[in-house]
Amino acid sequence: MIIYICAGDPSPDATPDLVRRLAAAGADIIELGLPHSDPIADGPTIQAAAQRAIAAGMNTDVYFQMASLADVAVPKVFMGYYNMIYARGLDKFASDCARSGISGMIVPDLPPEEAVPLKDACIRHGVDLIFLAAPNTPPERLKMIVEETSGFTYLVARIGVTGARSDIAADTRGLIARVPGNKPKAVGFGISTPAQAAEVVRAGADAAIVGSVCVDLIARGEIERLEQLVRDMKSAIRAVKLQ
Amino acid sequence: MKPQLCEEFAVRFGRYGGLFVPETLVQPLKELAEAYERLMKDGEFHSELNLLLKHFAGRPTPLYFARNLSRELKCRIYLKREDLVHGGAHKLNNTLGQALVAKRMGKTRLIAETGAGQHGVATAIVGANLGFETQVYMGEVDIERQKMNVYRMELMGAEVIPVRSGSRTLKDAINEAMRDWAASFEHTHYLLGTAAGAHPFPSMVRDFQSVIGHEAREQILEAEGRMPRSIVACVGGGSNAMGIFAPFLKDDVRLLAVEAGGRGPGRTDKIADNGASMGYGSDGILHGALTKILQDPFGQILESYSVAAGLDYPGVGPELAYLAETGRVLPKLADDKTALQGFRALSRLEGIIPALESAHAVGYAMQEPEALGDLAIINISGRGDKDLATVMDYENL
């Protein structure tokens, strides 16, 4: 189970402790979002979190400090928009990831065709570059994406943007089923309940990615409920895997 | 080991351009690019578009010899009268073209972004005329500034959706339209209004707007028997500039692209005092393309500023960024004050009230007449009726 939070929301200082608590509650990977002014792949929940975090003083320098301070045993993965990486310099960004214990990068506005320079930087610094596939990705392209990705393939559960939804779309199951090869696949966008997380794992995913609902609970200051949700998700997924 | 990545994934202009979008939008953009490339070779498509441009939009627009302005500046100046296009601006050239593409693709709904409201109005016009459901994203701040255009869009049956995210202006309206399109592409066409964004938008918008330059070329040859020494156009995203420049790229003509100097070169943490991405910006990715943008050192996009809402955008089309870098296009600045001078001067000297956007081109020409040579064309991209309240407020400050 992969848990996404927006770094710096509600404040940069709160982030390392949040990461530790999520890891302790059972998150297998922590996805640490770097807030951007123009997050085109995100729905209202994560947009609002990004605005709060930027207002609270989050920037790329602070991001890497907080990531270093969040010393957990589980992997940490960067998620953010390409301009933030481009502005810092691709090599410096990948190197900063490696130095602050971030083992992979998810860049939602960077398709593999545009990612060759960043991929070279990631290889130099031993950081995974994780690509996304969507329900409308045609088979040939899906094959290319799965070949190009490292770490895992991020399957976008539905068309549209991030945000909690009440159901899992039929084409999510279709997408999981048609991913070729044996690389791990994680499903995100719209997953907010233990039942949904269990459902995508039952459909063949290796992990569920849960974001907006966590961001929402953090925004309300309900950290204990968040920890409980992570524990519930974890046991729902474990129950499916044991079947 | 490494699979061959498709080299023609997206058209590039030097290092600028590309297709930096979420995976969900890759396929819709590819389909759009294919449809547009196919239709550009389709004679029937062109006949249909040309009929609409002639009988509905009112083309060709005149190339008018501005004798009073010419006398004032000691240079022969012609005005390309895009202010006379139906709807009051050049924007309809592009919306007609894209709406016909959308129709051939079987789309039933149009979405668009708008800043000043001109592109929103031009989209509402084609929506009504060609039978699309139309929704226009507009920043809350802009809705307040441009109430008349909101009403015009609604009269023509378009729904205006207020954008409350981010800076609540044009850049956020584009973000919101992209988010909508990522979920609605099956039946919806995203009708982007400027020559910016991901492939194929920069090329497609340039092509549909280049009717301006093709006409101007023929008209100036007929009137003067020679090429102009210079062409002046204002630049926000760059659609009217690319439209008039494109057919002259291979000629010995100075192409002067006038950006919004706003209040000057200053900036705070989040807000630039201008809209001059070529003048004051740096390389970065915005709305799907690598281009020149206004950003902070960490890559956060700044809010831009200009008295002209249509130039109030923190990016520029990738082709213009490239042409500026190679020196083929010369980026210039006109600040608010210069634009207001151009606005007043053209009204007074020629009896033509230009849009505040176009007034930047006029103001620049008046400030630097020596840059024009002895024969120049200024693109009057729109008419100024929409700006009267803004100008009155500005004068009262």
Interface residues (C-beta under 8 A of the other chain):
Chain A: H36 S37 D38 P39 I40 A41 G43 P44 Q47 Q51 I54 N59 T60 D61 Y81 Y82 N83 M84 I85 Y86 A87 R88 P108 D109 L110 P111 P112 E113 E114 V116 F131 L132 A133 A134 P135 N136 T137 P138 R141 M144 I145 E147 E148 V156 I159 G160 V161
Chain B: P3 L5 C6 F9 A10 G18 L19 F20 V21 P22 E23 T24 V26 Q27 P28 S165 G166 K171 D172 N175 M178 R179 A182 A183 F185 D283 G284 I285 L286 H287 G288 L290 I293 Q295 P297 F298 G299 Q300 I301
